[in-house]
Amino acid sequence: MRIKMTSVFVEDQDKALEFYTEVLGFQKKMDMPAGDFKWLTVVSPEEPDGVELLLEPNDNDTAKTYQKAIYEQGIPITSFVVDNIQAEYERLKQHGVEFTAEPTETGPVTFAIFDDTCGNLIQMSQTR
């Protein structure tokens, strides 16, 4: 068994695509009509055949409640790995990304948390 896709709920798919590609640097993989929305995924340019992230439209009241509650509790919805967290933190800050937690070392892992502008907190981490 393997993980091929995971998803994050987003308030606006077009805005999410812009943030995840132009700011974070992911590449669009799939963009197909799906009713009133799209089947819209992005991948890491470092692993174009790797795990896809589905930018899932948040058109469900239960999902909206969940998304809002974990955001308000400061809980990241997912985590991305970076090779140099300090450099990535500085790059994202230059793009106007708002962080709720600056790079923080906790044992062998350093992490930071940022707002994806689409209703989610995202953690990025680097392992020593």
N, CA, C and O atoms as CSV, one atom per row, in Angstrom:
chain,resi,resn,atom,element,x,y,z
A,1,MET,N,N,0.846,-1.172,0.000
A,1,MET,CA,C,0.000,0.000,0.000
A,1,MET,C,C,0.897,1.243,0.000
A,1,MET,O,O,1.921,1.288,0.682
A,2,ARG,N,N,0.487,2.249,-0.781
A,2,ARG,CA,C,1.251,3.491,-0.874
A,2,ARG,C,C,0.303,4.679,-0.798
A,2,ARG,O,O,-0.887,4.552,-1.084
A,3,ILE,N,N,0.827,5.818,-0.417
A,3,ILE,CA,C,0.044,7.048,-0.453
A,3,ILE,C,C,0.306,7.706,-1.801
A,3,ILE,O,O,1.451,8.014,-2.132
A,4,LYS,N,N,-0.744,7.919,-2.574
A,4,LYS,CA,C,-0.610,8.555,-3.887
A,4,LYS,C,C,-1.127,9.992,-3.872
A,4,LYS,O,O,-0.651,10.850,-4.616
A,5,MET,N,N,-2.128,10.237,-2.993
A,5,MET,CA,C,-2.733,11.560,-2.963
A,5,MET,C,C,-3.237,11.851,-1.553
A,5,MET,O,O,-3.685,10.960,-0.832
A,6,THR,N,N,-3.151,13.107,-1.194
A,6,THR,CA,C,-3.763,13.597,0.026
A,6,THR,C,C,-4.408,14.927,-0.329
A,6,THR,O,O,-4.183,15.450,-1.421
A,7,SER,N,N,-5.199,15.476,0.566
A,7,SER,CA,C,-5.897,16.696,0.182
A,7,SER,C,C,-5.918,17.718,1.307
A,7,SER,O,O,-5.745,17.394,2.482
A,8,VAL,N,N,-6.133,18.949,0.909
A,8,VAL,CA,C,-6.409,20.032,1.845
A,8,VAL,C,C,-7.643,20.744,1.327
A,8,VAL,O,O,-7.794,20.956,0.124
A,9,PHE,N,N,-8.528,21.113,2.250
A,9,PHE,CA,C,-9.691,21.904,1.871
A,9,PHE,C,C,-9.233,23.334,1.630
A,9,PHE,O,O,-8.441,23.878,2.399
A,10,VAL,N,N,-9.733,23.937,0.566
A,10,VAL,CA,C,-9.399,25.324,0.256
A,10,VAL,C,C,-10.678,26.103,-0.017
A,10,VAL,O,O,-11.651,25.571,-0.552
A,11,GLU,N,N,-10.653,27.357,0.357
A,11,GLU,CA,C,-11.832,28.218,0.186
A,11,GLU,C,C,-12.035,28.630,-1.266
A,11,GLU,O,O,-13.166,28.871,-1.691
A,12,ASP,N,N,-10.946,28.713,-2.034
A,12,ASP,CA,C,-11.010,29.156,-3.428
A,12,ASP,C,C,-9.918,28.409,-4.188
A,12,ASP,O,O,-8.732,28.607,-3.923
A,13,GLN,N,N,-10.308,27.552,-5.127
A,13,GLN,CA,C,-9.320,26.725,-5.821
A,13,GLN,C,C,-8.332,27.548,-6.646
A,13,GLN,O,O,-7.144,27.228,-6.668
A,14,ASP,N,N,-8.789,28.588,-7.319
A,14,ASP,CA,C,-7.883,29.394,-8.137
A,14,ASP,C,C,-6.861,30.124,-7.271
A,14,ASP,O,O,-5.676,30.175,-7.601
A,15,LYS,N,N,-7.331,30.686,-6.164
A,15,LYS,CA,C,-6.425,31.366,-5.233
A,15,LYS,C,C,-5.431,30.361,-4.649
A,15,LYS,O,O,-4.247,30.665,-4.503
A,16,ALA,N,N,-5.913,29.171,-4.320
A,16,ALA,CA,C,-5.040,28.130,-3.777
A,16,ALA,C,C,-3.994,27.711,-4.802
A,16,ALA,O,O,-2.821,27.557,-4.463
A,17,LEU,N,N,-4.406,27.528,-6.046
A,17,LEU,CA,C,-3.447,27.135,-7.084
A,17,LEU,C,C,-2.352,28.184,-7.224
A,17,LEU,O,O,-1.175,27.848,-7.351
A,18,GLU,N,N,-2.736,29.439,-7.201
A,18,GLU,CA,C,-1.752,30.517,-7.305
A,18,GLU,C,C,-0.759,30.460,-6.134
A,18,GLU,O,O,0.452,30.555,-6.338
A,19,PHE,N,N,-1.274,30.307,-4.914
A,19,PHE,CA,C,-0.403,30.270,-3.742
A,19,PHE,C,C,0.510,29.040,-3.770
A,19,PHE,O,O,1.717,29.156,-3.555
A,20,TYR,N,N,-0.058,27.882,-4.030
A,20,TYR,CA,C,0.723,26.651,-3.966
A,20,TYR,C,C,1.741,26.534,-5.104
A,20,TYR,O,O,2.761,25.864,-4.946
A,21,THR,N,N,1.481,27.174,-6.245
A,21,THR,CA,C,2.443,27.114,-7.349
A,21,THR,C,C,3.379,28.321,-7.347
A,21,THR,O,O,4.598,28.153,-7.366
A,22,GLU,N,N,2.835,29.518,-7.324
A,22,GLU,CA,C,3.662,30.714,-7.461
A,22,GLU,C,C,4.431,31.069,-6.195
A,22,GLU,O,O,5.523,31.631,-6.281
A,23,VAL,N,N,3.892,30.757,-5.035
A,23,VAL,CA,C,4.579,31.090,-3.786
A,23,VAL,C,C,5.361,29.888,-3.249
A,23,VAL,O,O,6.558,29.985,-2.980
A,24,LEU,N,N,4.672,28.759,-3.098
A,24,LEU,CA,C,5.358,27.585,-2.532
A,24,LEU,C,C,6.246,26.879,-3.538
A,24,LEU,O,O,7.224,26.240,-3.152
A,25,GLY,N,N,5.928,26.981,-4.822
A,25,GLY,CA,C,6.786,26.389,-5.838
A,25,GLY,C,C,6.380,25.006,-6.314
A,25,GLY,O,O,7.154,24.346,-7.008
A,26,PHE,N,N,5.176,24.549,-5.954
A,26,PHE,CA,C,4.700,23.271,-6.474
A,26,PHE,C,C,4.304,23.440,-7.938
A,26,PHE,O,O,4.192,24.562,-8.432
A,27,GLN,N,N,4.093,22.318,-8.629
A,27,GLN,CA,C,3.667,22.345,-10.025
A,27,GLN,C,C,2.264,21.774,-10.141
A,27,GLN,O,O,1.908,20.825,-9.443
A,28,LYS,N,N,1.470,22.363,-11.033
A,28,LYS,CA,C,0.134,21.831,-11.282
A,28,LYS,C,C,0.274,20.480,-11.980
A,28,LYS,O,O,1.034,20.345,-12.939
A,29,LYS,N,N,-0.460,19.488,-11.497
A,29,LYS,CA,C,-0.408,18.149,-12.087
A,29,LYS,C,C,-1.713,17.852,-12.827
A,29,LYS,O,O,-1.694,17.495,-14.005
A,30,MET,N,N,-2.834,17.999,-12.143
A,30,MET,CA,C,-4.140,17.709,-12.744
A,30,MET,C,C,-5.027,18.945,-12.614
A,30,MET,O,O,-4.989,19.648,-11.605
A,31,ASP,N,N,-5.824,19.196,-13.652
A,31,ASP,CA,C,-6.786,20.297,-13.633
A,31,ASP,C,C,-7.933,19.894,-14.550
A,31,ASP,O,O,-7.936,20.208,-15.740
A,32,MET,N,N,-8.911,19.190,-13.974
A,32,MET,CA,C,-10.033,18.677,-14.753
A,32,MET,C,C,-11.346,19.184,-14.156
A,32,MET,O,O,-11.470,19.300,-12.937
A,33,PRO,N,N,-12.318,19.483,-15.005
A,33,PRO,CA,C,-13.630,19.872,-14.484
A,33,PRO,C,C,-14.226,18.742,-13.641
A,33,PRO,O,O,-14.089,17.564,-13.971
A,34,ALA,N,N,-14.884,19.124,-12.554
A,34,ALA,CA,C,-15.560,18.165,-11.680
A,34,ALA,C,C,-16.829,18.836,-11.157
A,34,ALA,O,O,-16.863,19.306,-10.020
A,35,GLY,N,N,-17.857,18.879,-11.977
A,35,GLY,CA,C,-19.085,19.572,-11.596
A,35,GLY,C,C,-18.860,21.065,-11.532
A,35,GLY,O,O,-18.370,21.671,-12.485
A,36,ASP,N,N,-19.221,21.660,-10.404
A,36,ASP,CA,C,-19.038,23.100,-10.229
A,36,ASP,C,C,-17.602,23.470,-9.876
A,36,ASP,O,O,-17.258,24.650,-9.809
A,37,PHE,N,N,-16.763,22.454,-9.650
A,37,PHE,CA,C,-15.393,22.696,-9.197
A,37,PHE,C,C,-14.408,22.018,-10.150
A,37,PHE,O,O,-14.749,21.715,-11.293
A,38,LYS,N,N,-13.201,21.786,-9.676
A,38,LYS,CA,C,-12.159,21.131,-10.467
A,38,LYS,C,C,-11.525,20.023,-9.651
A,38,LYS,O,O,-11.522,20.063,-8.420
A,39,TRP,N,N,-10.988,19.034,-10.347
A,39,TRP,CA,C,-10.084,18.064,-9.741
A,39,TRP,C,C,-8.710,18.673,-9.978
A,39,TRP,O,O,-8.159,18.583,-11.075
A,40,LEU,N,N,-8.162,19.295,-8.936
A,40,LEU,CA,C,-6.986,20.144,-9.069
A,40,LEU,C,C,-5.910,19.663,-8.112
A,40,LEU,O,O,-6.081,19.720,-6.894
A,41,THR,N,N,-4.788,19.183,-8.673
A,41,THR,CA,C,-3.711,18.691,-7.823
A,41,THR,C,C,-2.395,19.376,-8.173
A,41,THR,O,O,-2.191,19.853,-9.289
A,42,VAL,N,N,-1.513,19.408,-7.181
A,42,VAL,CA,C,-0.158,19.911,-7.358
A,42,VAL,C,C,0.820,18.859,-6.842
A,42,VAL,O,O,0.468,17.998,-6.036
A,43,VAL,N,N,2.061,18.951,-7.329
A,43,VAL,CA,C,3.124,18.043,-6.899
A,43,VAL,C,C,4.403,18.841,-6.697
A,43,VAL,O,O,4.533,19.973,-7.163
A,44,SER,N,N,5.326,18.233,-6.001
A,44,SER,CA,C,6.645,18.833,-5.846
A,44,SER,C,C,7.410,18.691,-7.162
A,44,SER,O,O,7.389,17.624,-7.776
A,45,PRO,N,N,8.089,19.763,-7.603
A,45,PRO,CA,C,8.918,19.625,-8.814
A,45,PRO,C,C,10.075,18.645,-8.589
A,45,PRO,O,O,10.655,18.132,-9.546
A,46,GLU,N,N,10.404,18.392,-7.325
A,46,GLU,CA,C,11.460,17.436,-7.003
A,46,GLU,C,C,10.991,15.999,-7.147
A,46,GLU,O,O,11.805,15.086,-7.290
A,47,GLU,N,N,9.659,15.793,-7.107
A,47,GLU,CA,C,9.073,14.458,-7.241
A,47,GLU,C,C,7.797,14.556,-8.076
A,47,GLU,O,O,6.699,14.396,-7.542
A,48,PRO,N,N,7.927,14.820,-9.402
A,48,PRO,CA,C,6.740,15.033,-10.227
A,48,PRO,C,C,5.806,13.820,-10.304
A,48,PRO,O,O,4.624,13.974,-10.612
A,49,ASP,N,N,6.314,12.639,-10.032
A,49,ASP,CA,C,5.467,11.446,-10.009
A,49,ASP,C,C,5.183,10.994,-8.586
A,49,ASP,O,O,4.714,9.878,-8.365
A,50,GLY,N,N,5.470,11.865,-7.619
A,50,GLY,CA,C,5.269,11.544,-6.206
A,50,GLY,C,C,3.850,11.823,-5.753
A,50,GLY,O,O,2.922,11.876,-6.560
A,51,VAL,N,N,3.697,11.998,-4.470
A,51,VAL,CA,C,2.386,12.223,-3.858
A,51,VAL,C,C,1.787,13.538,-4.383
A,51,VAL,O,O,2.457,14.570,-4.431
A,52,GLU,N,N,0.518,13.468,-4.771
A,52,GLU,CA,C,-0.197,14.651,-5.238
A,52,GLU,C,C,-0.985,15.253,-4.084
A,52,GLU,O,O,-1.492,14.535,-3.222
A,53,LEU,N,N,-1.081,16.571,-4.077
A,53,LEU,CA,C,-1.878,17.290,-3.095
A,53,LEU,C,C,-3.113,17.818,-3.815
A,53,LEU,O,O,-3.006,18.662,-4.705
A,54,LEU,N,N,-4.278,17.322,-3.431
A,54,LEU,CA,C,-5.541,17.750,-4.013
A,54,LEU,C,C,-5.994,19.031,-3.322
A,54,LEU,O,O,-6.149,19.065,-2.102
A,55,LEU,N,N,-6.202,20.077,-4.103
A,55,LEU,CA,C,-6.724,21.338,-3.575
A,55,LEU,C,C,-8.241,21.226,-3.650
A,55,LEU,O,O,-8.867,21.614,-4.636
A,56,GLU,N,N,-8.808,20.690,-2.588
A,56,GLU,CA,C,-10.211,20.301,-2.564
A,56,GLU,C,C,-11.107,21.459,-2.148
A,56,GLU,O,O,-10.887,22.074,-1.105
A,57,PRO,N,N,-12.124,21.758,-2.967
A,57,PRO,CA,C,-13.013,22.865,-2.620
A,57,PRO,C,C,-13.764,22.586,-1.328
A,57,PRO,O,O,-14.316,21.504,-1.130
A,58,ASN,N,N,-13.772,23.578,-0.458
A,58,ASN,CA,C,-14.436,23.429,0.827
A,58,ASN,C,C,-15.880,23.898,0.703
A,58,ASN,O,O,-16.234,25.011,1.095
A,59,ASP,N,N,-16.701,23.014,0.146
A,59,ASP,CA,C,-18.105,23.332,-0.083
A,59,ASP,C,C,-18.997,22.454,0.799
A,59,ASP,O,O,-20.106,22.094,0.404
A,60,ASN,N,N,-18.510,22.117,1.983
A,60,ASN,CA,C,-19.211,21.210,2.880
A,60,ASN,C,C,-19.217,21.844,4.269
A,60,ASN,O,O,-18.160,22.168,4.811
A,61,ASP,N,N,-20.401,22.020,4.841
A,61,ASP,CA,C,-20.494,22.700,6.134
A,61,ASP,C,C,-19.691,22.011,7.233
A,61,ASP,O,O,-19.079,22.683,8.064
A,62,THR,N,N,-19.688,20.682,7.246
A,62,THR,CA,C,-18.925,19.949,8.261
A,62,THR,C,C,-17.435,20.196,8.073
A,62,THR,O,O,-16.711,20.414,9.044
A,63,ALA,N,N,-16.978,20.161,6.826
A,63,ALA,CA,C,-15.561,20.407,6.545
A,63,ALA,C,C,-15.174,21.839,6.909
A,63,ALA,O,O,-14.081,22.072,7.426
A,64,LYS,N,N,-16.051,22.786,6.646
A,64,LYS,CA,C,-15.772,24.190,6.998
A,64,LYS,C,C,-15.622,24.345,8.508
A,64,LYS,O,O,-14.737,25.056,8.984
A,65,THR,N,N,-16.490,23.678,9.251
A,65,THR,CA,C,-16.415,23.734,10.716
A,65,THR,C,C,-15.102,23.134,11.200
A,65,THR,O,O,-14.433,23.710,12.058
A,66,TYR,N,N,-14.734,21.987,10.657
A,66,TYR,CA,C,-13.473,21.323,11.012
A,66,TYR,C,C,-12.285,22.215,10.674
A,66,TYR,O,O,-11.405,22.434,11.507
A,67,GLN,N,N,-12.266,22.726,9.446
A,67,GLN,CA,C,-11.153,23.555,8.995
A,67,GLN,C,C,-10.995,24.781,9.903
A,67,GLN,O,O,-9.885,25.111,10.319
A,68,LYS,N,N,-12.087,25.437,10.198
A,68,LYS,CA,C,-12.041,26.639,11.038
A,68,LYS,C,C,-11.577,26.305,12.456
A,68,LYS,O,O,-10.778,27.039,13.038
A,69,ALA,N,N,-12.073,25.205,13.009
A,69,ALA,CA,C,-11.729,24.834,14.386
A,69,ALA,C,C,-10.251,24.514,14.538
A,69,ALA,O,O,-9.616,24.978,15.484
A,70,ILE,N,N,-9.692,23.727,13.622
A,70,ILE,CA,C,-8.274,23.390,13.793
A,70,ILE,C,C,-7.380,24.592,13.489
A,70,ILE,O,O,-6.302,24.732,14.065
A,71,TYR,N,N,-7.835,25.454,12.583
A,71,TYR,CA,C,-7.086,26.688,12.319
A,71,TYR,C,C,-7.039,27.538,13.589
A,71,TYR,O,O,-5.976,28.013,13.987
A,72,GLU,N,N,-8.191,27.723,14.216
A,72,GLU,CA,C,-8.258,28.541,15.425
A,72,GLU,C,C,-7.451,27.950,16.577
A,72,GLU,O,O,-6.991,28.685,17.450
A,73,GLN,N,N,-7.275,26.634,16.587
A,73,GLN,CA,C,-6.469,25.977,17.613
A,73,GLN,C,C,-4.979,25.994,17.264
A,73,GLN,O,O,-4.150,25.541,18.054
A,74,GLY,N,N,-4.636,26.519,16.076
A,74,GLY,CA,C,-3.242,26.605,15.669
A,74,GLY,C,C,-2.659,25.294,15.174
A,74,GLY,O,O,-1.441,25.116,15.171
A,75,ILE,N,N,-3.523,24.373,14.753
A,75,ILE,CA,C,-3.066,23.055,14.315
A,75,ILE,C,C,-2.874,23.042,12.798
A,75,ILE,O,O,-3.812,23.341,12.060
A,76,PRO,N,N,-1.682,22.703,12.325
A,76,PRO,CA,C,-1.466,22.601,10.881
A,76,PRO,C,C,-2.249,21.432,10.291
A,76,PRO,O,O,-2.397,20.380,10.914
A,77,ILE,N,N,-2.746,21.644,9.076
A,77,ILE,CA,C,-3.514,20.614,8.382
A,77,ILE,C,C,-2.603,19.562,7.752
A,77,ILE,O,O,-3.001,18.410,7.579
A,78,THR,N,N,-1.387,19.964,7.412
A,78,THR,CA,C,-0.434,19.040,6.803
A,78,THR,C,C,0.975,19.570,7.028
A,78,THR,O,O,1.166,20.658,7.571
A,79,SER,N,N,1.949,18.790,6.605
A,79,SER,CA,C,3.347,19.172,6.812
A,79,SER,C,C,4.160,18.887,5.557
A,79,SER,O,O,4.009,17.837,4.931
A,80,PHE,N,N,5.019,19.826,5.197
A,80,PHE,CA,C,5.926,19.674,4.070
A,80,PHE,C,C,7.355,19.653,4.599
A,80,PHE,O,O,7.664,20.303,5.598
A,81,VAL,N,N,8.216,18.910,3.931
A,81,VAL,CA,C,9.620,18.786,4.325
A,81,VAL,C,C,10.466,19.680,3.431
A,81,VAL,O,O,10.254,19.738,2.220
A,82,VAL,N,N,11.419,20.373,4.029
A,82,VAL,CA,C,12.354,21.218,3.286
A,82,VAL,C,C,13.781,20.840,3.670
A,82,VAL,O,O,14.023,20.290,4.744
A,83,ASP,N,N,14.721,21.143,2.778
A,83,ASP,CA,C,16.130,20.835,3.056
A,83,ASP,C,C,16.781,21.890,3.944
A,83,ASP,O,O,17.635,21.570,4.772
A,84,ASN,N,N,16.374,23.158,3.770
A,84,ASN,CA,C,16.969,24.254,4.531
A,84,ASN,C,C,15.836,25.156,5.014
A,84,ASN,O,O,15.395,26.049,4.291
A,85,ILE,N,N,15.374,24.923,6.219
A,85,ILE,CA,C,14.191,25.625,6.713
A,85,ILE,C,C,14.417,27.126,6.853
A,85,ILE,O,O,13.503,27.911,6.604
A,86,GLN,N,N,15.607,27.531,7.242
A,86,GLN,CA,C,15.860,28.960,7.408
A,86,GLN,C,C,15.801,29.677,6.065
A,86,GLN,O,O,15.215,30.754,5.961
A,87,ALA,N,N,16.401,29.089,5.045
A,87,ALA,CA,C,16.362,29.694,3.707
A,87,ALA,C,C,14.935,29.730,3.163
A,87,ALA,O,O,14.524,30.722,2.560
A,88,GLU,N,N,14.185,28.658,3.375
A,88,GLU,CA,C,12.805,28.611,2.882
A,88,GLU,C,C,11.929,29.604,3.652
A,88,GLU,O,O,11.064,30.254,3.065
A,89,TYR,N,N,12.147,29.718,4.932
A,89,TYR,CA,C,11.430,30.691,5.755
A,89,TYR,C,C,11.676,32.101,5.212
A,89,TYR,O,O,10.731,32.869,5.027
A,90,GLU,N,N,12.927,32.439,4.960
A,90,GLU,CA,C,13.270,33.775,4.449
A,90,GLU,C,C,12.654,33.999,3.068
A,90,GLU,O,O,12.148,35.086,2.791
A,91,ARG,N,N,12.688,32.990,2.200
A,91,ARG,CA,C,12.118,33.112,0.854
A,91,ARG,C,C,10.616,33.354,0.934
A,91,ARG,O,O,10.087,34.226,0.245
A,92,LEU,N,N,9.932,32.588,1.771
A,92,LEU,CA,C,8.483,32.741,1.897
A,92,LEU,C,C,8.109,34.079,2.525
A,92,LEU,O,O,7.122,34.695,2.125
A,93,LYS,N,N,8.885,34.533,3.502
A,93,LYS,CA,C,8.642,35.853,4.102
A,93,LYS,C,C,8.732,36.941,3.025
A,93,LYS,O,O,7.935,37.879,3.026
A,94,GLN,N,N,9.686,36.822,2.123
A,94,GLN,CA,C,9.833,37.804,1.043
A,94,GLN,C,C,8.624,37.799,0.108
A,94,GLN,O,O,8.338,38.800,-0.549
A,95,HIS,N,N,7.919,36.672,0.051
A,95,HIS,CA,C,6.701,36.569,-0.758
A,95,HIS,C,C,5.454,36.977,0.026
A,95,HIS,O,O,4.335,36.831,-0.466
A,96,GLY,N,N,5.642,37.486,1.239
A,96,GLY,CA,C,4.521,37.967,2.032
A,96,GLY,C,C,3.788,36.903,2.830
A,96,GLY,O,O,2.707,37.167,3.358
A,97,VAL,N,N,4.354,35.706,2.930
A,97,VAL,CA,C,3.709,34.632,3.687
A,97,VAL,C,C,3.747,34.978,5.170
A,97,VAL,O,O,4.774,35.404,5.699
A,98,GLU,N,N,2.603,34.785,5.830
A,98,GLU,CA,C,2.500,35.068,7.259
A,98,GLU,C,C,2.731,33.787,8.057
A,98,GLU,O,O,2.099,32.760,7.807
A,99,PHE,N,N,3.637,33.866,9.012
A,99,PHE,CA,C,3.977,32.724,9.855
A,99,PHE,C,C,3.344,32.887,11.235
A,99,PHE,O,O,3.340,33.977,11.806
A,100,THR,N,N,2.812,31.787,11.757
A,100,THR,CA,C,2.308,31.783,13.128
A,100,THR,C,C,3.361,31.219,14.071
A,100,THR,O,O,3.267,31.381,15.288
A,101,ALA,N,N,4.368,30.553,13.501
A,101,ALA,CA,C,5.499,30.053,14.283
A,101,ALA,C,C,6.750,30.148,13.415
A,101,ALA,O,O,6.817,29.548,12.342
A,102,GLU,N,N,7.730,30.898,13.882
A,102,GLU,CA,C,9.013,31.002,13.186
A,102,GLU,C,C,9.765,29.691,13.365
A,102,GLU,O,O,9.375,28.874,14.199
A,103,PRO,N,N,10.843,29.466,12.595
A,103,PRO,CA,C,11.591,28.216,12.759
A,103,PRO,C,C,11.962,27.966,14.220
A,103,PRO,O,O,12.594,28.795,14.876
A,104,THR,N,N,11.551,26.804,14.701
A,104,THR,CA,C,11.731,26.407,16.094
A,104,THR,C,C,12.332,25.017,16.147
A,104,THR,O,O,11.809,24.083,15.540
A,105,GLU,N,N,13.423,24.882,16.868
A,105,GLU,CA,C,14.093,23.583,16.977
A,105,GLU,C,C,13.480,22.796,18.135
A,105,GLU,O,O,13.349,23.302,19.250
A,106,THR,N,N,13.109,21.552,17.846
A,106,THR,CA,C,12.585,20.644,18.867
A,106,THR,C,C,13.275,19.302,18.673
A,106,THR,O,O,12.820,18.462,17.897
A,107,GLY,N,N,14.363,19.114,19.376
A,107,GLY,CA,C,15.136,17.878,19.196
A,107,GLY,C,C,15.745,17.842,17.808
A,107,GLY,O,O,16.373,18.811,17.381
A,108,PRO,N,N,15.564,16.724,17.089
A,108,PRO,CA,C,16.174,16.607,15.769
A,108,PRO,C,C,15.403,17.301,14.650
A,108,PRO,O,O,15.824,17.264,13.494
A,109,VAL,N,N,14.275,17.934,14.983
A,109,VAL,CA,C,13.426,18.559,13.968
A,109,VAL,C,C,13.308,20.059,14.235
A,109,VAL,O,O,13.145,20.492,15.375
A,110,THR,N,N,13.393,20.837,13.162
A,110,THR,CA,C,13.088,22.261,13.221
A,110,THR,C,C,11.848,22.463,12.376
A,110,THR,O,O,11.768,21.958,11.256
A,111,PHE,N,N,10.870,23.205,12.907
A,111,PHE,CA,C,9.622,23.402,12.181
A,111,PHE,C,C,9.221,24.867,12.213
A,111,PHE,O,O,9.679,25.635,13.058
A,112,ALA,N,N,8.365,25.235,11.284
A,112,ALA,CA,C,7.736,26.550,11.240
A,112,ALA,C,C,6.323,26.332,10.722
A,112,ALA,O,O,6.054,25.351,10.029
A,113,ILE,N,N,5.419,27.248,11.060
A,113,ILE,CA,C,4.020,27.127,10.642
A,113,ILE,C,C,3.600,28.419,9.961
A,113,ILE,O,O,3.872,29.515,10.450
A,114,PHE,N,N,2.924,28.266,8.810
A,114,PHE,CA,C,2.475,29.441,8.071
A,114,PHE,C,C,1.029,29.281,7.606
A,114,PHE,O,O,0.483,28.179,7.575
A,115,ASP,N,N,0.430,30.410,7.249
A,115,ASP,CA,C,-0.937,30.490,6.754
A,115,ASP,C,C,-0.908,30.370,5.231
A,115,ASP,O,O,-0.166,31.092,4.566
A,116,ASP,N,N,-1.720,29.450,4.673
A,116,ASP,CA,C,-1.715,29.264,3.221
A,116,ASP,C,C,-2.675,30.196,2.484
A,116,ASP,O,O,-2.855,30.045,1.275
A,117,THR,N,N,-3.282,31.131,3.157
A,117,THR,CA,C,-4.231,32.115,2.617
A,117,THR,C,C,-5.528,31.484,2.134
A,117,THR,O,O,-6.362,32.167,1.540
A,118,CYS,N,N,-5.708,30.202,2.376
A,118,CYS,CA,C,-6.887,29.475,1.881
A,118,CYS,C,C,-7.651,28.799,3.006
A,118,CYS,O,O,-8.490,27.931,2.764
A,119,GLY,N,N,-7.350,29.211,4.270
A,119,GLY,CA,C,-8.065,28.663,5.413
A,119,GLY,C,C,-7.303,27.632,6.215
A,119,GLY,O,O,-7.865,26.997,7.108
A,120,ASN,N,N,-6.006,27.455,5.902
A,120,ASN,CA,C,-5.228,26.404,6.560
A,120,ASN,C,C,-3.919,26.917,7.124
A,120,ASN,O,O,-3.349,27.893,6.637
A,121,LEU,N,N,-3.460,26.244,8.153
A,121,LEU,CA,C,-2.091,26.403,8.626
A,121,LEU,C,C,-1.307,25.209,8.101
A,121,LEU,O,O,-1.785,24.075,8.124
A,122,ILE,N,N,-0.099,25.483,7.629
A,122,ILE,CA,C,0.773,24.456,7.082
A,122,ILE,C,C,2.074,24.462,7.867
A,122,ILE,O,O,2.629,25.521,8.159
A,123,GLN,N,N,2.554,23.282,8.205
A,123,GLN,CA,C,3.845,23.156,8.891
A,123,GLN,C,C,4.890,22.769,7.853
A,123,GLN,O,O,4.629,21.946,6.976
A,124,MET,N,N,6.064,23.362,7.957
A,124,MET,CA,C,7.208,22.866,7.196
A,124,MET,C,C,8.264,22.480,8.187
A,124,MET,O,O,8.393,23.102,9.242
A,125,SER,N,N,9.030,21.447,7.859
A,125,SER,CA,C,10.020,20.966,8.821
A,125,SER,C,C,11.282,20.510,8.110
A,125,SER,O,O,11.295,20.185,6.923
A,126,GLN,N,N,12.329,20.506,8.897
A,126,GLN,CA,C,13.642,20.017,8.464
A,126,GLN,C,C,14.162,19.119,9.561
A,126,GLN,O,O,14.124,19.473,10.740
A,127,THR,N,N,14.651,17.951,9.168
A,127,THR,CA,C,15.252,17.021,10.127
A,127,THR,C,C,16.759,17.115,9.999
A,127,THR,O,O,17.305,17.167,8.897
A,128,ARG,N,N,17.424,17.136,11.152
A,128,ARG,CA,C,18.894,17.187,11.129
A,128,ARG,C,C,19.456,15.884,10.651
A,128,ARG,O,O,20.674,15.732,10.562
